Amino acid sequence: MPRKAAAPITPSKPTPAPQAVAPRPATDAPAISDASIRKEIAKAAYQLAERRGFLPGHEVEDWLAAEAQVKARLGLTGKPN
């Protein structure tokens, strides 16, 4: 009596790990996109440079100050970039 060929063993696909879900903000305010935040920071940095007369050499300082201002205004302080 001939033997039946065994069905080929196919490796199972690993189940993806569950994705971490960010906690919802305490308010019902709409989420702000990263692009919108960068745009606000750029505007604030420009205004800081303008007040100084666009003297060169302070670009990073202006950006970091603007970033702190915008994040504080939006309540994003202490959160990773």
C-alpha positions in Angstrom: 0.0 0.0 0.0 1.6 3.4 -1.1 2.1 6.1 1.6 0.4 9.4 1.2 2.8 12.4 1.0 2.7 14.6 4.1 1.4 18.1 3.6 4.3 20.6 3.6 4.8 22.5 6.8 4.4 26.2 6.3 5.9 28.5 9.0 3.3 30.6 10.7 3.6 34.3 10.5 4.5 35.9 13.8 1.8 37.9 15.4 2.7 41.6 15.5 3.2 43.1 18.9 0.4 45.4 19.9 1.1 49.0 19.3 1.3 51.4 22.2 -1.5 53.8 22.3 -0.7 57.3 23.3 -2.9 58.6 26.1 -5.6 61.0 25.1 -5.2 64.6 26.2 -7.4 65.7 29.2 -9.1 68.3 27.0 -11.2 67.7 23.9 -8.9 70.0 21.9 -8.1 68.7 18.4 -4.7 67.1 17.9 -2.1 69.4 16.3 0.1 67.9 13.6 3.9 68.0 13.8 4.0 70.1 10.6 1.7 72.7 12.2 3.9 72.9 15.3 7.1 73.3 13.1 5.3 76.1 11.2 4.5 77.9 14.4 8.0 77.5 15.7 9.4 78.9 12.4 7.1 81.9 12.6 8.2 82.6 16.2 11.9 82.1 15.4 11.5 84.6 12.5 9.9 87.1 14.9 12.7 86.7 17.4 15.3 87.3 14.7 13.4 90.2 13.3 13.4 91.9 16.8 17.2 91.6 16.9 17.6 93.1 13.4 18.4 89.7 11.8 22.0 89.7 13.2 23.6 86.5 12.1 24.8 83.8 14.5 21.7 83.4 16.6 19.7 81.1 14.4 19.8 78.1 16.7 19.2 80.2 19.8 16.1 81.7 18.1 14.8 78.3 17.0 15.2 76.8 20.5 13.6 79.8 22.2 10.7 79.8 19.7 10.3 76.0 20.2 10.1 76.5 24.0 7.6 79.3 23.6 5.3 77.4 21.2 5.4 74.2 23.2 4.6 76.0 26.4 1.7 77.8 24.7 0.4 74.5 23.4 0.9 72.7 26.6 3.5 70.3 25.1 6.3 71.0 27.6 8.1 67.9 28.9 7.1 65.7 26.0 9.6 64.2 23.6 10.1 65.8 20.2 
